[in-house]
Amino acid sequence: MGYQFNTETFNKVLLKLQQEYRIFAPKRFVLEGAFSDTDSIRYDEVSSLEEMELKEKSSHSFKEALIPASETLFYFTEDYVREANPTSKSSILFLRSCDIHALKRLDEIYLHNGGEDYFYKRLRENLKIFLIGCPSSFQNCFCVDMESNVSTEYDAAINFHEDSLLVDCKNPDWIQIMEENALEKLSVEPEYVTQNQVHVTIPSDLSSSVAKSSLWKEYDSRCIACGRCNYSCPTCTCFTMQDIFYTDNGKAGERRRVQASCMVDGFTDVAGGGSYRKTYGERMRFKVLHKVLDYKERFGYHMCVGCGRCDDVCPEYISFSNAINKLDEMTKEVSEQ
Amino acid sequence: MITNEYIPFSSRILDITKHTAIEYTFRMEYEGKVRPGQFFEVSIPKYGEAPISVSGIGQGYVELTIRRVGKVTEEIFEHYKGDSLLMRGPYGNGFNLDDYRGKELVIVAGGTGLSPVRGVIDYFATHPQEVKSLTVIAGFKTPGDILFFQDISRWKKTANVILTVDCGEADFECQIGLVTEYLPQLTFTDISNTAAIVVGPPPMMKFTCLGLLDISIPEENIWISQERKMCCGIGKCGHCKINDVYVCVDGPVFNYTKGKTLID
C-alpha cells in the first residue's frame, strides 16, 4: 500500500516507529570524508528525516549496524567469562537496493556458512528494512550489471524528493501508523536504477587459472594495502579477534572482534612467521576473484553487488570495475601460455 | 535458542610432555567426540586465541601439541599442570580413518605436522591388521627438534618408520635427508590400493605430493592437511578462505584432487 507524506508528517511516522525501533540511516558528517574538503556519509542512529542524507550514496556501508567495526563478544576475569549484553530494541535500516542484496550476502556467511553466528543473529532477527529508492545512478555504481538494482525484500520503501515523499509499505504492523499520518493514499512503486554509466562484464569462462596472469602485478605498485575497499564494502565480512585488558596490572578485560581486511598486512599471518599473499597484486587478485568467482562457486551467485564504494574511497584511484573488466584480457593471456 | 560458539569452556591441564625447548604436549581434560586432524581454538584471556590441532585422543582427554611461536603460545607455556586453559571446538573435518582402512598407507610428516597425524598413526600402529601396510616418514630440522620420540620408537614395532633430520648426525635411530628423498624407495604390491597423508610446512607438502605422484600414487589417493590463520573456526572470519573453500569448515584435511587446485 502506498502513501504520500511531507517532511512533517513523515517525521511523525519516524517518531512513532522509534517507540519500538532504533532507526539507522545514512547521515552527513561534514569534513570527515576520505579526501580533503569532503564530507563523510555513513550510517548512524537518526530520529528525523532532516538528519538523513538520502540524496547521495553513503561512503560507508550499512554493515556497521549489524557487524560493528569493533564488537565486544564477552568480558572476562581470570576465572570467569560473561557474554556481552544484547541491545533489547529492534532496528530499522534505511538501505538502497544494492545494500539489501548485500545483506543477503552477510546472511549467507553469518547464518548459513558453517552454522549460525550468535551475535549477528540476535541483531538480524530484529531488523526491519526501509528501501531508499534510487531515481538515478551515482558515480561508480554498476548495480545493473550485477543485478542488484531492484529489490522487493523490504518492509517499506521510500521515494525521496524535495517536494514529495512517497512510501510503499508492506509490513502490516506499520499500516496503521502510515494511514494515520499520510496526506494521501496512492499507488507507489520504489524507484530503481535502470542504467549505470559504468559497465562490467565477467567472462563466462572465468576460472581460478586467471590467478596466473601477469596483469595482477600492476597492483603491486598501485595499491598501498590500506584496506579502505574492504572496510567500505557492504559484502566484506572478515574479522579478527582482539583481546583488550583494562589496566596494565588488571586481570579483567574483554574479547572483541574487529573488522579485518584481506588487503592489509597480517591478514594471513600464522604463528612462527608464515604468511600467504605477500604482494599487493596477489591480495588484489584474491579479493577480485572472491567477489566475482569463488563466492559464486560456493553459493551460486556473485558476492559483489556493484555499489562502487571501493572505487569511491580508494586513495590510489584503483577501480574495481576496471579490475573486473580486465579479467577477459587476463583469461586470454593465461590460455595462451 | 542457538548456542554462542564464541564463548570458550575451561579445560584443566592434566599433564605436560616436553619434547623440545619450544614444543610441549598439553593433555587437556575433554569429554566428547574428536577426530585426529581436527583442531580447537585455544585461548588465554588478554592474549587471544590460536587454532591448535589435536595430537592425541584418549578417555576423558585430548592432547594438544603446542609450539612456542606466537604470543598466545608464549603465554600458554607459562601455565603448567593444575592450571587450565580456555578452549572451544573441536572444529574442522579431521581425518576419516575409513579412507585409509585396508590400504597400503604412507604417512609423511614434517616437523609439527606430525601432531595432526599422530592420532592416525597411533590408531593403525595399534591396529596393524586394519591396513595392508603402514609406512611413516617423519622429518625434522635437527635431532633436537624431534617430537614424539617415544611414540616413534613404539610405532617401529608394527610399522615401517623412517625418521630423518635435515642436518645433524645420523645414528641408528635417525637418518639425514629430506623426507622426499625416501619416496623413490617405497614399494607397493598394488599401487591403486595405496593411500598417502602429507602434513607439514607448505614447501614440504608441495614437493612431497609431487614425489608421491612421481612414484605413480594416484592423486585421489593423497590427502593433505592445511594450516591457516583462523580467528573463528566456524566459517565466519574469512582468514582461512582459499578459492571457494574455508579451511576451518571444509578442511583442514583435503584430498589432493581438491587441495592442488587451491591458490592462496
Interface residues (C-beta under 8 A of the other chain):
Chain A: L73 F74 F76 T77 E78 D79 V81 E83 I109 Y110 N113 G114 G115 E116 D117 Y118 F119 K121 S208 A211 T237 C238 F239 T240 M241 Q242 D243 F245 G253 R255 R257 A260 C262 F267 T268 D269 V270 A271 G272 G273 G274 Y276 R277 E282 F286 L289 H290 D294 Y295 E297 R298
Chain B: I2 T3 N4 E5 Y6 I7 P8 S10 S43 P45 K46 Y47 G48 E49 A50 R67 V69 G70 V72 T73 L86 P201 P202 E227 R228 K229 C231 C232 I234 G235 K236 C237 G238 H239 K241 N243 D244 V245 Y246 C248 V249 T261 I263 D264
